[in-house]
Every structure is written in C-alpha cells, then in structure tokens.
C-alpha cells in the first residue's frame, strides 16, 4: 500500500474447526486496523465457500494474489480458491512459504501440499531450508529466498523498568523470555531442564514463559515441579495480544528459542525489532538469521549447551554487548527486501 498499490486482505470466517483448534479462540478481541481493507470470506472446511470465494476474486481480476502457506491443512481450501481465480487468465499467484513440510506431520500432508502448489506461479521461501523442501513438490517454478521481515507492528520500545512494572514483575531480576504459542517442537522442555542447572540459582534471574499452550501443558508444569522451580519460572499461559507484546520483549534481557525443529520464526524478528539478543538452536533456518556471537548465540538443542550460553550471558558485565551488531544486522530484514523479491518474481512471470 505504501508503494502505491490497492490491496485487499481476504481473511477467515473459520480458520480451523473447533475440534482441531488447540487454543481458546481463533478470533482477536482487539479492533482491526482502520487503514487496511480486510474482508472475512474464507471457510477452511467448506468446499462450497472455496468455489464462491475463488469466483469472486476471479471476477475482480487482481494483477497479483499473494497467499501465505504454513500448514498442509490449508492446501485443499487455498488450492481450490486459486484454481478458480486462475481461470480468468490474468491473475498471477505468488505464495510466501512459512513451511511446506510441517513440523508436526500428519497423514495427507504431502497430498494437500501438492494440491496447493500446482496453481501457484512462483514462491517466496522465508528460510533456505524451506526453499530446499519445496523441491519435493516442484522443481521448475520460479522461487526466491527472502527472510521474514521485521515485525514492526507491536509498538515502540519502552524502558525495561516500565515494562516490568506493567507486567507486575520484580525489577531486581534479569529475565529470559520464551515467547509464543507453545508446541512440543519449540523445546520449552529443553529450556526448563536447562534452567534447572544449579548455576542459575542465586543469580537474580527468572525464566518468563509467555504464550498459549497448543500442546498438553501438564508435562511442562511437571518439569517445573520436578526441578523445584516454581519460584524461578513465571508462566503466563495465554495468547499475548498485539498491544502487550512490547511489554514482554522490553522486559526481557535475552530471548530463548530452544526449538527442536524449525524453518524460521517470527519471534526472532520481533526480538530484532526490540533490539534484543537471542539464543536459538542450530535447527532449520534459525542460525541463518542469528549470527553466533554477533547478535546472540546458536547452540545445539540440548539442555547443557543451552544452560552454558545462557549462564555466559547472565554473568556478562556488558548486557548491551550485542546491541551494536543487532542494530546493523536488522537492516537486512527491512520490508523492502520482501516487496522487491515479490516484484522480481512478478516481472519474471510477465516476461514468460
């Protein structure tokens, strides 16, 4: 829109059927942005709806449809909608791929993704690992790598003291933040086991976990109990609304992403936005965007190594030791890089 294009967002009336949705609600309880054109149209499980939405967009004849793909479950809906749109012989389709092979595999994943890929003209992969995964479904269509841009929609930086006060947290502690929807592949159990290391005791440091559980929470609370960490780990087990995200990141001293598998993560780009150092595990595409010892640490996904590097950071006399590098590194993730990639692919398609 800032670059002069007319943009409409087609979002969901139903994203997941309730029996498949692990969270409390699929709907935001805050007001939609007033400067965006957003239409609720797509029902992910109603084939009649897919044809209807596809036919409406087909008649509108947009020059470009950009579709995000993060889960094979969406393959039948998106694939059908795109097939209808393409019948106008005008619209080009570019997909921005979060994942093409899911972290948590289910029967039918490959079939659904193949169905989705067929009507897409070109792809933007947000990690090199996803770019490689795409070869399993298609080897010929244009594709480019462009990392996830910064999340800059969560407000401005506030002081650590103010953030802690807003969250009701003690200002005398340092905080390690684990943020986002909690799924087993994100390795919160590894982080809790790492934080059980006795070297953390008497360091005035706490682990802050903020996010809704999308997997069974019992095993995580049992780990906290097992290691006697109830006073050292603070868990806020709910979805964090956009207007609260800044408070959590500004309260934190370092962001921990101890994932067991990964492609890329939006949490990393939120951390960059708020100029926070990160600890990530050496899986998927995480190491691509968190240079080791430059903006944080890249470690192997095991509790001992996670603990070693977190202790190294906590004991450092210079809490801002990564700041200068973060400010320089984050320049790579400006939104223009993503839009330039999309324009480049679109031009390639027009030349063909």
C-alpha positions in Angstrom: 0.0 0.0 0.0 2.8 2.4 0.9 4.2 1.7 -2.6 1.0 2.8 -4.3 -0.9 -0.5 -4.7 -4.5 -1.2 -4.0 -4.6 -4.1 -1.5 -7.4 -6.1 -0.1 -6.9 -8.8 2.6 -9.2 -11.9 2.4 -9.2 -13.4 5.8 -11.1 -16.2 7.5 -14.7 -16.7 8.8 -13.4 -20.1 10.0 -9.7 -21.0 10.1 -9.9 -24.3 11.9 -12.9 -26.5 13.0 -13.0 -26.3 16.8 -12.1 -30.0 17.3 -8.8 -29.3 15.5 -8.0 -26.0 17.1 -5.9 -26.4 20.3 -6.3 -22.8 21.6 -9.0 -20.9 23.3 -10.2 -18.8 20.5 -9.4 -18.1 16.8 -10.5 -14.5 16.9 -8.7 -11.4 18.1 -10.6 -9.4 20.7 -9.0 -6.1 19.7 -10.1 -3.7 17.0 -9.0 -4.4 13.4 -6.6 -1.8 11.9 -8.6 1.0 10.3 -6.1 1.7 7.5 -6.4 -1.8 6.0 -9.1 -3.3 3.8 -9.9 -6.7 5.4 -12.8 -8.9 4.3 -13.8 -12.1 6.2 -14.6 -14.6 3.5 -12.7 -17.9 3.7 -14.0 -21.0 5.4 -11.2 -23.6 5.5 -13.5 -26.6 5.6 -16.4 -25.7 3.3 -15.8 -26.6 -0.4 -18.8 -24.5 -1.5 -17.2 -21.5 0.1 -13.9 -22.2 -1.7 -15.6 -22.0 -5.1 -17.6 -18.9 -4.1 -14.5 -17.0 -2.8 -12.5 -18.1 -5.8 -15.2 -17.0 -8.3 -15.5 -13.6 -6.6 -11.8 -12.9 -6.8 -11.6 -14.3 -10.3 -14.2 -11.6 -11.4 -12.2 -8.9 -9.7 -9.1 -9.8 -11.8 -6.4 -8.7 -9.5 -2.9 -8.5 -11.0 -1.5 -10.5 -8.1 -2.7 -12.8 -5.4 -0.3 -13.3 -2.5 -1.1 -16.3 -0.4 0.7 -17.4 2.8 1.2 -21.1 3.3 2.1 -22.5 6.7 0.2 -25.8 7.1 -0.9 -28.5 4.7 -4.4 -28.4 6.3 -4.9 -25.2 4.3 -4.0 -26.9 1.0 -7.4 -28.0 -0.2 -9.1 -24.6 0.5 -6.3 -22.5 -0.9 -5.6 -24.8 -3.8 -9.3 -24.7 -4.9 -9.6 -21.0 -4.4 -6.5 -20.4 -6.5 -7.7 -22.7 -9.3 -10.9 -20.7 -9.6 -9.0 -17.4 -9.7 -6.6 -18.6 -12.4 -9.5 -19.2 -14.8 -9.5 -15.5 -15.5 -6.2 -16.0 -17.4 -4.9 -12.7 -15.9 -4.1 -13.1 -12.2 -0.6 -14.3 -11.1 -0.2 -16.1 -7.8 2.8 -15.9 -5.5 3.0 -17.9 -2.3 5.0 -16.8 0.7 6.0 -20.1 2.4 6.4 -20.3 6.1 6.6 -24.1 5.8 5.9 -26.6 3.0 6.7 -29.7 5.2 5.1 -29.2 8.6 6.9 -29.6 12.0 4.2 -31.9 13.2 3.4 -34.4 10.4 0.0 -35.9 9.7 -1.5 -38.3 7.1 -2.3 -36.4 3.9 0.2 -33.6 4.4 2.1 -34.3 1.1 -1.1 -34.8 -0.9 -2.5 -31.5 0.4 0.7 -29.6 -0.3 1.0 -30.9 -3.8 -2.6 -29.9 -4.5 -1.8 -26.4 -3.2 1.5 -26.0 -5.1 0.0 -26.7 -8.6 -1.9 -23.4 -9.2 0.8 -21.3 -7.7 3.0 -19.4 -10.2 6.0 -18.6 -8.0 7.2 -18.9 -4.4 9.0 -16.8 -1.8 10.6 -19.0 0.9 11.4 -17.3 4.2 14.2 -19.7 5.0 16.7 -21.6 2.9 15.6 -24.9 4.4 12.0 -24.3 3.1 13.4 -23.3 -0.3 15.1 -26.8 -0.3 11.9 -28.5 0.9 10.0 -27.0 -2.0 11.9 -29.2 -4.4 10.0 -32.2 -3.1 6.8 -30.7 -4.6 8.1 -28.7 -7.5 11.5 -28.2 -9.1 10.7 -25.8 -12.0 8.6 -22.8 -10.9 10.4 -19.6 -10.0 11.3 -19.3 -6.4 13.4 -16.9 -4.3 14.6 -16.8 -0.7 13.6 -13.7 1.4 13.8 -13.8 5.2 10.9 -12.8 7.3 10.8 -9.0 7.6 10.8 -7.3 11.0 7.6 -7.4 13.0 7.2 -3.6 13.4 3.5 -3.6 14.3 3.9 -4.1 18.0 4.6 -0.6 19.1 7.7 1.3 20.2 10.3 0.3 22.7 9.6 1.1 26.3 12.1 1.0 29.2 12.7 -2.3 30.9 11.6 -0.9 34.3 8.3 0.4 32.8 7.7 -3.0 31.0 8.3 -4.9 34.2 6.0 -2.7 36.2 3.3 -3.1 33.6 3.6 -6.9 33.9 3.8 -6.8 37.7 7.3 -8.3 37.7 10.1 -7.6 40.2 12.6 -5.1 38.7 15.6 -6.6 40.6 15.7 -9.7 38.3 17.1 -10.4 34.9 14.6 -12.3 32.6 15.0 -14.9 30.0 11.9 -14.9 27.7 10.3 -17.8 25.9 7.6 -16.3 23.8 4.8 -17.6 21.5 2.4 -20.4 21.0 3.7 -23.4 22.9 4.1 -26.5 20.8 6.2 -29.5 21.6 8.7 -28.9 18.7 9.6 -25.5 20.2 11.5 -27.1 23.0 10.2 -25.5 26.2 11.1 -28.7 28.0 14.7 -28.3 26.9 14.7 -24.8 28.3 13.2 -25.8 31.6 15.7 -28.6 32.0 18.5 -26.2 31.1 17.2 -23.7 33.7 17.3 -26.4 36.4 21.1 -26.1 36.2 22.3 -25.0 39.7 24.4 -22.3 38.2 21.3 -20.2 37.7 20.4 -20.2 41.4 21.3 -17.0 43.3 21.9 -15.1 40.0 18.7 -13.0 40.3 17.4 -14.4 37.1 14.0 -15.8 36.2 12.6 -17.6 33.2 9.5 -15.9 31.8 7.2 -18.0 29.6 4.5 -16.2 27.7 2.2 -17.9 25.3 -0.9 -20.2 25.0 -0.3 -23.9 25.2 -1.1 -25.6 21.9 0.1 -29.0 23.4 -0.5 -30.7 26.7 0.7 -28.3 29.4 0.9 -31.0 32.1 4.4 -32.2 31.2 5.8 -28.7 31.4 4.3 -27.9 34.8 5.5 -31.4 36.0 9.0 -30.5 34.9 8.8 -27.2 36.9 7.6 -29.2 39.9 10.3 -31.9 39.4 13.1 -29.4 39.5 11.6 -27.3 42.2 11.5 -24.2 40.1 8.1 -22.7 41.0 9.7 -19.6 42.4 12.1 -19.3 39.4 9.8 -19.7 36.4 6.9 -17.4 35.7 4.3 -18.8 33.2 1.7 -16.6 31.6 -0.3 -19.3 29.7 -2.4 -17.2 27.4 -2.3 -15.8 24.0 -0.5 -12.5 24.1 -2.4 -9.7 22.3 -0.6 -7.3 20.0 -0.8 -4.4 22.4 1.1 -6.4 25.1 3.9 -7.9 23.0 6.2 -4.8 23.6 5.9 -5.2 27.3 7.2 -8.8 27.3 10.1 -8.2 24.9 11.2 -4.9 26.6 11.1 -6.7 30.0 13.4 -9.4 28.8 17.2 -9.4 28.7 17.5 -12.2 26.2 15.0 -14.2 24.1 15.4 -18.0 24.1 14.2 -20.2 21.2 15.3 -23.7 22.1 13.4 -25.3 19.1 13.9 -29.0 18.3 12.9 -28.4 14.6 12.3 -25.1 12.8 12.3 -23.3 9.5 12.2 -19.7 10.6 10.5 -17.9 13.4 8.6 -14.6 13.7 9.8 -14.4 17.3 13.3 -13.7 16.0 12.1 -10.8 14.0 10.2 -9.4 17.0 13.4 -9.6 19.0 15.2 -7.7 16.3 12.5 -5.0 16.3 13.0 -4.5 20.1 16.8 -4.8 19.8 17.0 -8.0 22.0 19.8 -10.6 21.9 18.7 -14.2 21.2 19.7 -17.7 22.0 18.5 -20.1 19.2 19.2 -23.7 18.5 21.0 -24.9 15.4 18.0 -26.3 13.6 16.3 -25.3 10.3 16.8 -21.7 9.3 17.2 -20.2 12.8 21.0 -20.0 12.5 20.7 -18.2 9.2 19.3 -15.0 10.8 21.0 -15.1 14.3 24.8 -15.0 13.6 26.6 -16.8 16.5 28.4 -14.5 19.0 27.2 -11.5 16.9 23.6 -10.9 17.9 23.3 -13.8 20.3 24.1 -17.5 20.4 23.4 -20.5 18.2 23.6 -23.7 20.3 22.8 -27.4 19.9 19.4 -28.4 21.1 20.4 -29.9 24.4 19.9 -28.6 28.0 23.6 -28.4 28.9 24.6 -26.3 26.0 21.6 -24.1 26.3 22.4 -23.6 30.0 26.1 -22.9 29.3 25.4 -20.0 26.9 22.6 -18.5 29.0 24.9 -18.5 32.0 27.6 -16.9 29.9 25.2 -14.1 29.0 23.8 -13.7 32.5 27.2 -13.4 34.0 28.4 -10.9 31.4 29.3 -7.5 32.7 28.0 -5.9 29.5 24.3 -6.6 28.9 24.4 -4.5 25.8 27.3 -6.4 24.2 25.3 -7.4 21.2 23.3 -4.2 20.7 25.6 -2.5 18.1 25.6 -5.7 16.0 21.8 -6.1 16.3 21.2 -2.6 15.0 23.4 -3.4 12.0 22.1 -6.9 11.3 18.4 -6.0 11.5 18.9 -3.7 8.4 18.8 -7.0 6.4 15.2 -7.5 7.3 13.5 -4.4 6.1 10.2 -4.8 4.3 11.5 -3.5 1.0 13.5 -6.7 0.7 10.4 -8.8 0.7 8.4 -6.5 -1.6 11.4 -6.3 -4.0 11.5 -10.1 -4.1 7.8 -10.2 -4.9 8.2 -7.6 -7.7 11.2 -9.5 -9.1 9.2 -12.8 -9.3 6.2 -11.0 -10.8 8.4 -9.5 -13.5 9.8 -12.9 -14.3 6.3 -14.3 -14.7 5.3 -11.4 -17.0 8.4 -12.0 -19.2 7.4 -15.6 -19.5 
